[in-house]
Amino acid sequence: MRTLPALAPGSTEPQFGIHGYDELVERDTQWGAHSHAFHELLWNERGASTAVIGTRAWTITPAVGLWMPAGTLHTGAAVAGTWLRAAFFGFRDTPPISDTPVAVEMTPLLRLLLKRLGEEQLSAHSRAVTEAMVLDVLTPSPSELLVHIPQSAVLRPIVEAVRTHPGDPRTLADWAQELDVSPRTITRAFTTETGAGFARWVATVRAQRAVELLVGGQEADEVAGQVGYRSTSAFGAAFRRTTGRTPGAFRTP
């Protein structure tokens, strides 16, 4: 567990426009609630990590990053072997791409530009040009790996069970009987707290776990069974409906 301070936006004066950071995580690591004085872009060179902001849990991968405006309070987690990457953007000199956290498509061009900013011999002129190009191509993406985490007591057993074991086979009817409530009560609670019904929420949790396993190098047919699907084709169809991508888009060679 790492402890970091909660800093207000612009509370420290940066000496940079865009500053890069990377770390190979050697052991399973969690970051307690903290915030940065600068805007932050998170992505991974290898593996998947998690950032939790309020009741929203984001999965971060080499393909999909996360933009967090300065002052965003968040926690994080990464397993051993994850290669984390981050770029910090000066608060006063960098216009935010969004005032709220949003997913970012980590395109080859964007990754190449961010990598160039890490070159020690880069001239001041080249740095300024590269930073301008980063800001030009850095845009929010509709492809977000996000799960809203319900907080109500009636849903807590479901949330804990499915997030711990995404392959949990219990249906809406099963849970209603187990919790002694009506299926409509569960459906209404999920819709109110997450904007999605039970089945869609479960599919999203499963997709998040699937991404972590795919990025970790597992094959789609292995992943399918672990996240509750009886066939690779059923898993692929559900995954595409949820993420807009095929499982292969996250598969690590």
N, C-alpha and C positions, 0 to 999 in steps of 0.2 A: 504494500500500500504506500503510495506517495502522497504527500501533502503539499499543496501549492496555495499561494494566496489568492484571494478574490480581489482583483484590481478593477477600478473604474475606468471607463473609456478615456484614453488620453491622459491618464494619471502620471505616466512617465513619458519623457521626451525621447523618441527613438532617434538613432543616428543612421537610419536607413530608410529606403523606400520599400524594398521587399527583401526580407532576410530569411534564408533557408535553414532548416534543421532536419536532421535524420538520426535515427537510433535503431539498432538491432536489439530487440527486447530479449534478454537472456533468460528470464523466468516469467511466469504468469504474473501480470502486473495490473493493479487498479490505481486510478487517480481519483482522489477525493474531490469534492465540489470545489471548483476554482474558476477564475475568469482571467482574461488577459487584457492588458491596456491597448492592445492592437487587434486589428482584424486578423483572423486566422483561417488558413486553408489546410485541411487535413486530408491526406490520402496515404496509401501504403505502396511501398515498392514490392513487398511480398506479404501475403497473409491478409487476414481480416481483423478489424478491431471494432470497438463499439464506443459510441458517445451517447450519453443520456442527457437530455435537456428537458427538465420538467418531467412530463409524462410521455415524452417521445424518445424512442431508442433508435438510433441510426446505425446502420452497418456501413463501415468504411472499407473500401477495397482498392486494388490498383486501378480499377476501371471507373469507380464512382467515389468522388471525394465529398467533403462537407465544408461549406463556408460558414464560419461563425463570426458575426459582427463583434467588435470590441465590447467587452463587458458581459458577454453571454456566459452565464453560470452553467457549468456542465461537469459531469463526471466521465470517466473513461475506463476502458479495460482492453487488454491485449494479452494473447497467450504467448508463451515462449516461442521464439523463432520468427515473430512478426517483425518486419522491417518497416518502421514508421517513417513517414515523411510529413513535413509541415512547412508552410511559408507564412511568415508574419508580415503584415502590411501596415505601414505607418498610418496611424489614426487620422492625423490632420492633413496628410499629403495624398492620401489614397481614397478616392471615392468608393464607397462600398457597393458591391454588386447587388446587395439586398440588405434591408434593415433587419431581417430575420434569418435564422439558419436555413440554408438551402443546399440541395445536392448540386454537385458540379461534375460535369463529364470530363474525365481526365484524358483528353485526347492526346495523341502522340505529339502534336505541335505544342500544346500547353506543357507537357512533361519536358519536352526538349528545351523550351524557353526557360523553365524553372531550373533545369539542370545547368544551363549556361550561366545563370546568375551565381552559381556556386564556384565558377572558375576564378581562381585567385588573381590571375593576371588580366582580368577584364578591365578595360579602361573605363573612366567615368562616363565618356560619351556612349560607349557600347552598352554600359549598364543602363543608362537612361533610356536608350532606344529599346533594349530588351524588356525593361520594366513596362514601358508604354505598350509593347506588343503583348505582354502578359495580360495587362488590363483590357486590351482590345479583344482578346479571345476568351477571357474568363467570364463565363456567363452561367446563370442557373440552368439546371437540367431537369426535365420532367421525370427522369429515371432515378427515383429516390428509393433507397432501401430503408424504409421507415415503418416502425410499429408504434402505434399509440397504446400506452399501457393503462388499462382501466384501474381505477382506485377504489371502486365501491366494494363493500363487504360481500355482496351477493356474487360478484364475479371473481373475487380473489382466489378461490380454490381452482377455478378454471385457468386463470392467468398463470398461477404458479405451476400447475400441472403441465400446461401446454408449452410454456416457455422453458421448462426444465426438460421435458420430453416431447418435442414437436410431433413425434410419431404416435402420440396418444390417440387411440382409435375411438374414443368415446364421442358419440354424436350429440347434437343438441337435445334430442329426446333422452339420451342416457344421462346427461348432466341435469336436466330438469327433474328426472326421477331421483337422482342421487341427492340433489340439493332441496328437493321437496318444494319446487316452485314450478310455474308453468313455463313452457318454451317461449311464450310471448314475453314473459318477464325478462328472461335472459336476452332475447332478441332486442327488446326495447332498451335494456341497459347498455348493451354493446353499441347500438346505434347512437344513443345519447352521448356516450363517453368517447367513442372512437370514430363515429361517422360511418361505420361499417357493421354489417351483421356478423353473427357468430362464424359462419362458414368462411366469409371473406377474411375475417381477422385471423382465424386459424391458418388459412392459406398464406397470409402475409408472414406470420411467425415461422411457418415452415420454409418459406422462401428465404427468409433471413438466415436460418440455420443452414439451409442448402448452400447458400452463397459461401458461408464460412467453410463448409466442407469441400466445396468445389475449388475455392481458392487455395485450400490446403492440399490439393492434389488428388482428391478422390474422384473416381469415375462416376458418371451420372447414374448408372445402374446401381452402384453401391449407395449413393446418396438417396435415391428414390425410396428404398426400403427404410432407411433411417429416419426419414421425415414423414412416413405414413402413407406412402403410395404403393399400390400392388404391382405396378408396372412402370417401366421407364417412360413409356409413351404418356401415361396418365400424369406422371410427374412433370414431364416436359410441357404438356398442355397447360397445367395449372401454373407452372413457373412462368410461362410466357404471358398468361393472363394477368399475373400479379406484377411482374417486373417489366414487361414489354421486351424482354430479351430471352434468348435461348440459354440453357444451362452452359453451353459451350463458350458463351461470352465471358464466363467467369472461371473457366477451367484453366488451371495452371499447368503448362506443359511439363 
